Amino acid sequence: MEILRTICLLILAVVHADRATYDKYQVRRVVPESQEQLEVLRDLEKNSNGLSFWVGPSRVQKAVDIMVPPHMLPQFDEIMASLNLRSEVYIKNVQHLIDTERPKVRPRADFGWTDYYSLDAIYAWLDSLVETYPEVLIPITVGRTYEGRQIRGVKLSFKEGNRGVILEGGIHAREWISPATVTYILNKLLTSQDPVMQDLVQSFDYYVFPSVNPDGYVYTHTTDRMWRKTRSQGGNRCFGADANRNFDFHWLEIGASSSPCSDTYAGSAPFSEIETRVLSEYLTSIADQFDAYLTFHSYSQLLLFPYGHNNDNVSNYDELLALGQAAVSALANNNGTQYAVGNIYSTIYPTSGVSMDWVRGVFNTPYTYSWELRDKGNHGFLLPADQIIDTAEETLVSLIVILRHAKEKLGRN
Ligand SMILES: [Zn+2]
């Protein structure tokens, strides 16, 4: 018996050792106040062995969130002091947030929105939906990932001839609130008794993809909660590319890295990642059928629209801005959560090769938005599961504003 106990403990120890831990890792918030300070932060991001930029430097007066390992804290403080930069402790112990983001008592149901769920659980739930609603739901498999997993979604269609709306979740693996929100919305589309919702469900076809980076998502569950990228290996020391820098639109021009170890590594070429390649092929195959492409990220509470590679206005900039403002004002009315709206370039940071911009640039899809969901940094990517429902509900409120407008506008044309 004693031997068995020892073996069990050993196994537990090994399992534990295989998992990345972030004990006493801090997230520091720094606000650059001059161009020089901004440049140094940019250099630090490029050459930071060990620092992880949760929110990268963009411009003067814009907050930067940096995760610092405990052994680097003294050095980090020295650098900040030499720059005359104040850094605020935003998260004191990242591991503590990892340990507490899920409920202490796990829900008994196989799926829901009071906890975060594995890829298998999400897929099993999709299967159960297809079984329950066979007349309106069709399963979609976009393709397979680098590690051979299916990239799955569903098409929800109540009638022929509807224009399509695409919901893309989970392209960044660690942003768990994204698949949770996307599945919540899908569930509401299927079950809501609200007449406004029911009208919208009848008026569009919905293509819903909760997790377009399954390998990364699984990895965040099994091995490293803070993983962002895909899990490909191209003979580099580091794994994966940032799938949301890998699309073939102004690829690697700005706000993306050519270094395989960077969190924003754009990949070895446009669509070098099988996940983005098969998704782009699928989207191309239905490109004449959809008018909205909506993607879900975290964190920062922003509603973004194209473009990221420059500050030029898209042709319907005024419409997207006004509609975005109406959407976030409805969102705020729901329970007070404040969002900012604008194009990627000026609202978050310049970036290129992102899925939404590729869709807009290649297909000229009129309604393309990207949510940076809760929160504003107190938990960052580690939003407690007890905020899933409120987050998803307010997001749905903003989505309804956008879809009602799209319906009216498209119906009139
Ligand atoms: Zn993201």
Residues whose N, C-alpha, C, O or C-beta is under 5 A from the ligand:
A	BS01	ZN	H172 E175 H297 S298
